[in-house]
Amino acid sequence: MSLYCCFILTALIETLIFYFWGFSKKEGLIFVVAVNVATNILLNLSFYFLDYDSFLLIGELLVLVVEYFLYAYYFGISFKLFILTLFTNFLTFMLGIII
């Protein structure tokens, strides 16, 4: 699957999950998409400089931390938001491995 399709699929899945978990305001969803695209691009660019197999898990954990802090800044700190960020990243990570 192309990198472009992975960006779109990841952003779509994570944004839909945020929407169904109650983060349904348009501006918030646009923020989720922007954060998701930015972290996805940065993660994939890092693979040009770092070994994919060695950095994948660390990179995904860094993405999780960065996304949660950005979401917490925008939406406010909450355990629900942390679990949601963890869940969406785990889900799309696993789908990326399967696909």
C-alpha positions, 0 to 999 in steps of 0.5 A: 500500500502506498504511503499516501494511502496509509496517511489517509487511512490512518487519519480517517480511522483515528478521526472517526474514532475520536468523533464516535468517542464524543470529540465531534466539534468540527474544529477539534476534528480538523485538529486531530487530522492535522496532528495525525498527518504531521506525526505520520509524516514525521515518523515516516521521514525518520525511517529515511535516517533510522533503521525501520526495524530498530526504530518502529516501536520507539517511533510509534511510542514517540508519536503516541506521546506527542499526539497525546500532549498536543491533544491534551493542550487542545482538548484538555488533560483527561484520562479518557483522552489518553486512553483514546490516543493509546487505543487509536494509535495501537489500532492503526499500528496493528492495521499497518502491520497487517496490511 
